Amino acid sequence: MNILQEIQDIFRDIFEDENLVVTNETSALDIDDWDSITHVQLLVLIEKKFGVTFTAREIQQFKNVGEIVASIQAKQ
């Protein structure tokens, strides 16, 4: 399974939507319930899943899922 697919599974769990499709371009503007609380939940689960840690600066700069994927790839 690739990183994007695994992240999509996390999104589906958090947003309780098995039909949710996440792409590299997906951002908080695309998902109604993606607020600051769910953002933290997503990043914590993603960090645990991939064994990485995001810096506060990285988190502030993430504009979409693709940037999260790229950061994970750079850390592995």
N, C-alpha and C positions, 0 to 999 in steps of 0.2 A: 504494500500500500504506500502511496506517495504522501508527502507532507500535506499537500492541499486536501487530499481525501481524509486524512486523519484529523485535520483541523475542521473540516466540514462535519465530521462526526461529533466533535466537541461543540460546535455551533448548534447542531441538531439537538444535543442534550440540553444545552443551556436554554435555548429558545423553545424547547419542547415541540419541535416541528420536524418530523421525519422526512418531509418533502423539501426542506430548505436546501437550496443549491448555492454554494459559495464558490466564487471565482477569485482570481487574483485582483480583480477590480472592485470586489465587494467592499463597501465601507459602511460606517455607522449610518450614513444617510439612506442606505438601501434597506435597512432592517428597522422597522418601527420601534421595537423594544430594546434596541441597542443603546443603552444609556451608560452613564459612568460606572454604575454598579455592575452591570453585565460585562462591561469592558474589563474591569478588574477580574471578575470571575473567569472570563475567557483567557486572559493572559496568565493567570495563575495555573489554570488547567493545562494550557499550552506549554508553559515552562515545565511543569511536572511530567507531561507526556514525553517531551523531547529532551529532558535533562539539561535545559538551558536556563539562563537568567538574563532578563532584559534590564538594561539600565533605565533610570528615570528619563534620561534624555532620549533613548531609543523609543520608549513608550510614547512620549510626547510627539515624536516625529512620525510615528506610524500613521499613514494616511489611508491604507487599505490592507486587505489580507495578503496581497502579494508582497508587501514590504515586510510583513511578519514572516512569511515563508522565506524570503531572502535573508532575513536576519538569522533564522534557524539554520539555514544552509551554511551561512558564514561561520556559525558557531560549532558546527559538527565536523 
